[in-house]
Amino acid sequence: MAEETLRRKREAVITINTAWCKGCVICVELCPERVLVMESGKAKVADLEKCTVCGLCELRCPDFAITVVDKNKTEKAGE
């Protein structure tokens, strides 16, 4: 069962609190999969399917405006 979990595609849920985002671009530049873009001076999710749930954007956001959740882990915990 553990092998199946590792092979299953991760399903990310990325939340960006635009009120907290100052538009520093750190998250966009650090994302290895180019999931985020800047739009109107704020970070925005451009391609969620590419997200590997690495969490770099959340970790490095100086404004704590981003949260990244692996939906599969959340569902498993709720079982």
SULCOR-V926871 format. One record per backbone hydrogen bond with DSSP energy under -0.5 kcal/mol. CO is the residue of the C=O (numbers start at 1). NH is the residue of the N-H. If there is no record, write none. Layout:
<<CO NH> <CO NH>>
This chain:
<<1 5> <2 6> <3 7> <4 8> <10 12> <11 71> <13 15> <13 69> <15 17> <15 67> <16 18> <17 20> <17 21> <25 29> <26 30> <27 31> <31 34> <35 46> <35 47> <37 44> <39 42> <42 39> <44 37> <44 46> <47 50> <48 51> <55 59> <56 60> <57 61> <60 62> <61 64> <65 17> <67 15> <69 13> <69 71> <70 73> <70 74> <71 75> <72 76> <73 77> <74 78> <76 79>>
